[in-house]
Amino acid sequence: MNFKGEQQLREQMGTPRESCVHKINDHVYFFNYFGTSNATLIIGETSCILIDAFETDYYAAEAAKKIKEITPKPVKTIIFTHQHADHIGGSGVYRDTVERIIAHTSASIVYGKTHLLGNILKKRMIHQLGYQLTLEESLSTGLNPAMEVKGKSDPLAVTEWISERKKELTIDGISIVLIAAEGEADDQQYVWLPKDQIVCSGDNYYASWPNLYAIRGTQYRDVSTWINSLDTLLSLNSTVLLPGHGQFLNGADEVTATIKPYREAINYVLEETLNGMNKGLTPDELVAAIKLPKELAQLPQLQEYYGTIEWSIRGIYSGYVGWFDGNPTHLGTLPAKEKATKLLKLMGGAEKVLNEIATSMANEEIQWAVELCDILLDAQTEVEKAKTYKSQGLTYLGRMQTSANGRHYYLSVAKELKQNN
């Protein structure tokens, strides 16, 4: 059986990449593939500035060894491009020398009582990132090959908060401009080195269709603002772009040729979604209708290895008008068990549905098969058989995904169903 998504992911990931340090110029070094995230070292007059701090203490310690080989100057300043765990978790390694830890305040207010969602958000995060999968099952993070997570998260607290849209600093002789740049994170900022024409862009760009919506569950990521932040990135006319994940962009032409269509594609999906919504199209209809123009769809930095266009469309719809699709039938629903029981009766009973599931599986009509499984599960009928079929179906669907996040979610839930059956 040819699992096209899985094969495409294997080809995109290639062989496991070794951690490496790129010398950008005589005082800027880019730390690549130390875990799943990158960091940048800037050497000042008497000390070093670290932009982001890896995901765990293990990778940060490995980087610290490299830093000592480059310079005897200690890391006294850490600047976070944003505070996702994979960019701050190693900062504790530098607690004996660091004096300043700088981050940007969030542009939006975090919803109150979010802590009450701790269990479900953790579970969905585990599914999205594939923490319960083997490396072969996981295969990829979408941005890097799958790798064993080593060490533990040990972040240090921020000591200095930046609230201005643009803040000019001189740190140990280095001119730095911090620029608010909401996108994947509401607290994201660019770290711009004007004299070097180098920008650390955080997670507003990585070589994949981005997580405009994360299936683990987040507050709405303002796609329009993300586009504005990409406009800001382009306006800098940088000669080097150092991202939070993946390989860096070298040369003004490469930066523009990569980021400009990235911005255009995101803007296209946003505007097409909003225009379609204005015509009364439902989320399902929008997903079926909206495709990137060919000249954008074929670009390597827009392949759906991380986020997907479908999730983006659904996220935009929900972010702008909420869950209601305009059909008053959907303002009320039958309880799931009652609806499923009525459907089973209409379909001729559970045995006929099981036969249809088996036939659909054999014909590789897998989405239909797992939807039928959910009817049985909602009706609490033939539960063991339905779980077995659904596990098989989700495994198939997972292996068809190009998005590593989608792959992980399908395979993780399939594994749970198999273990709990």
N, C-alpha and C positions, 0 to 999 in steps of 0.2 A: 504494500500500500504506500502510495506516495504522499507523505505529509508535507505539502508545499511550504507551509509557514515554517515548519521546523527546519527544512532544508535551507530556506532563505536565511534564517537566523544563524545556522551553522556557517554559511558562506560569509555572512556579514561579520561575524565575530572572529573567524579565522582561528589561529592558534592562540593560546593564552599569552597575554602580553606581560612582559617583565616591567617592574617598576624602573623608572629612569628619570634622570634630571637633565633638563635642557638648559643650556646657558643662552639666555636671550641677549644679554649684553654684559658688560663688565660688573654690573651690580644687581641684575635681575635674573633669577633662576626659576624655572617652572618644574614642579614636581608632579610627574605624570604616572598614573596607575599605582600609586601607593594606596591599595584598597580600591574602592570604587570612585573616589573623589580626588580632585587635584588641589594643589596649593601653590602659592607663589612666594618666593623669598626675595626680599629687597634688602640689600646691604647698605646701611647708613654709615655715618662717620665713625660712630663708636659701638653701634648695636645693629640688630637686624629687625625687620618688620616682616611678619608672616601674614599673608592673606589667606584666610581659612586654615583649618588645622586638622584635616583628615577625619576619618570616621571613628577610629578607636585609638587607644593608647599604643597598641602594637605598631600600627602603621606610622603614627607620629614619632615613635621611638626610632623606627627604621629611618625615617626622614631626618631625625635629629643627628644620627650618625653621619649622614651625608652632609648636613649643614656644617658639622665640625671639620669635615674634609675640605669644605669650600672656604670657611672663614672661622677664626677664633672668636668672633664677635657674638655675644649672646643674643637670643631672641628676647627683646624687651617690650615689643608691641605686637599685638595680634588684632587684625581687623577681620571681622566676619562679613562676607558678602551678604549672607542671610543666615538664619539660625536653624536650618534643617539639621537633623542629628548627624548626617554623614559629613558635615562640614565643620562641626565644632567638637566632636567627640574625643579628639586626640589632644585638645588644648591643655589638658591637665599635665601632660608630659613637660610642659614649659613653665610650670608654676613656680619653680625656684628662681627663674630669671625675669619672667614677664611682669611688667609694671602697669601696662595699659591694655585693656581689651575693649575695642571699639565696635559698636554695632548701631544699626539704624532702628529707630522706633517704627512700629507697624503703622501703615497708612490707614488701616481700618481697625475697628474695635472687634476684638474676639468675642464671639457670642457668649453671653453669660451662662454659667452652669455647664460649660462644655465638659468639665471634669466628670459629669454624670455619664458621659459616653465613653469613659475610659475602656471598658471591656470590649465593646463592639468595635471601636476604632482600632484597638490593638489586634483583634481577631482579623479584621479586614486588612490591616497592614501586613500581618503574617501571610495572608493569602496573596496579596498583591506582590510582595517581595519574595515569596516562595521559600520562607525560612524553614518549612517542614519538608522541603524537597531535597533530594540528593543533588549533587552538582550536575549529573547527567540529566536528571529530570528538569532541573532549573535551566540549565544550558547557558542562559544569558541574563544580564540585567537590562538589556536593551541598549545600554550605553557602553558596557564592557562585558567580556566573557564572565560567566558565573565563577565565583571563587569562594574559597572558605573564608568566612569572617573570623579574623583572629583578634584576640584582645577584647577589651571592654570599653564602653563609652565612659569617658571621664572629662566632661566639659567644665570649663571654668566660667564663673559668672562674669557678665559684662560689667565693666567699671565706668564706661563713658558712652552715653547715648547721644546719637545725632538725630535731631528733629528737623533741621533745615533741609530744604530740597537740594541745596548745593553747599558744601562746606569745604573751604580751602584750609589745608593744614600743612605745616612744615614739621616733619618728624625726623629728628636727628639728621638734618641737612637735606632731607628728601621732600620735594614738593609733591603733595598728594591732594587730589580733589575727590571728595566723596559725593556721589550723585544718586539721589533717590531714584529707584528703578523698579517699581512694583511689576511683578509678572508671576513667575511660579511661586514667589513668596511676597507677602505684603510688606515685609521688612527688608526687602532686597535693595542693595546699593551697588553701583559700579565703583570700582577703585581705579581712578584715572591718574596716570603719571604723565603730565603734560610735556615735560622735558624729554621724555623717552618715547612719547606717542604710543604708550602701551596701556591697554585697559584689561582689568580683571572683571569679567562679565557675570560671574556667578552662574545661576541656572536659567538665565533668560535665553540662552542659546546652548544647545548641544545637538550633535549630529543625528537628529531623529525628529519625527513629528512630536511636539512637546505635550506634556500633561496639562493641557488647558483645563482638563478635568481629571482628577485622580480617583480611580475606582475604590481606593481605600476610604474615601469620604473626606471632603474638606469643605470649608466655606467657599462660596463662589469666587473663583479666580477671575478678576475683571479682565476679560480678553481685550477690550478696547484700550485699557491702560497698559497692558502688556505690549500692544502695538505701538503706543506712544513711547514706551521705554526702548523699543527697538529703533524707533526714529531717533531718539537721543543717542543711542549707540552708534548709529550711522553718522550722526552729525559730528562726532568726535574726530572722524577721519583718522582713526588709529592705524598704525602700521603693524601692530601685533595685537591679537585678541587671545586672551588666556581664559578659557572657560572652566567652569566648575567640574566638568566631566569631559572625557575624551581628549582628542588632539587639538593643539592650538592652531590658530590661523596666522600665517606669516605673510606680511606684505599688504599694503593698502588695497591693492586690486583683489586679493583673495578675500579679505574681510568684506569688502563691498559685494563681491560676486556671490558670497555665501549668505550674508545677512539680509541683503535686499530682497531676494526671492523668498527667504524665510518669512520676512515681514509681510510680503505681498500675499503669500499663501494663507497665513493666519487671518489677514484682513479679508481675503476673499471668502473664507469660510464664515467669518463673523457676519459680513454684509449679506451673503447669500442666505444665511440662516434667518437673519432679521427680516429681510425682504420676503422670504417664504412665510415666515410667521405672520407678517402683515397681510398676506393673502389668505390666511386661515389654514395653512398646512399644519398638520400634526407632526409631532416628533418623528414618528415612523415614516411619514411621507417626506419629510425633510431629509432624513438619512438616505432614503432611496433616490432622492433627486440630486443631492449635492455631491459633486465630484470635482476634484481639482482639475484645472486645465492641464492638458497633456504636457505642456512645457514646464509646468511646476511639478506635476505628479511623478515625473521621471528623475527628478533631482535626488542625489543620494542623501542630502541632509533633511529631506522631507519624507523619507520612508517611515512606515508606522512600526518602528522597533520599540517604542516606549509608549507614547500616547497613541490615540487613533482619532481619525476625523469623526467617526460616528460618536464616540464619547464626547468629543468637543461640541458637536451639534446639540446633543442632548443636554450637556452642561449649560450651554448658552441659553437654550430654551428655558430650562428650569431657573437659571439665574435671572432672566429678564421677566418672566411671567409666572413662575412657579409650576407646580405639578399639574394643574388643571389644563387639559388640552382643548377646552371650549365645547366639548360634547356633553350636554347635560345628563346623558345616561351615566356618565362617569362621576357625577356629583354624589352618587350613592352606589354602593356595591353590595351584592349578596355576601354573607360570610363565606370564606373560602371553601369550607367543608360542604356547605349546602350547595354552593354553585357546582363544585366538582361532582357531588353525588348526582345532581340533576343531569350534568353532562354525561356521566357514565351511563345513566339510564337511557338517555337519548342515543348514545353510541352503541347500545346493545349489550352493555355490561363489561366488567373488568376483563374477562377472558378475551373478548374481541379487541379491546384496547391493547392488551399484552401481545396479541398476534400482530396487530398493526405496528407496535413498537419493534417487534422482531423483524418484520418485513422492512420497515423503514431503516433499521440498522443495517440490514443486509444490502439495501439499495443506497446506502450512504446518505440518507436523508436524516442527518443526525439532529439538526435543530428541531425538526418536527418530533423526532423520537423523544428527546429530553423534555419537550413541552408536554407530551402525552404522559411521561413519567410523573410530572408535577401534578397532573390531574389525579392520578392514582394516589400520590402522596398526600395531596390536600384532602382527598376523600378517605384517607387512612385505610385504603384497600390494597391488598397485595403489596404491602410495604416493602418486604424483603426483595421481591423480584423487581419492583420499581427502583429501589436503591441500586441494585446490581446493574440494571440497564442504564440508569442515569450515570453511574460511575463510569461505565464503559463509554457512554456517549460524551461525557465531559472530557475524558481522556483524549478521545478522538478530536474534539473541538479544540482542546488545548494545543495539541500537536499541529493543528492547522494554522495557529496564530503566528503572525510576524511580531506582534507586540509581546515583549517579554512579560509585561505586567499582566496582559490577558492570559498568556500561557500559564503563568504561575497561579492565577486565580482559578482557572479551570482545573488544573492538575491537583492543586491543593485540596479543593473541595471534593474532587473525585477520590482522592486518597482517603479523606475523612469518611466519606460514604462507605468505602470498602472496609475500612477498619472498624466502623461502628455498626456494620450490618451483621 
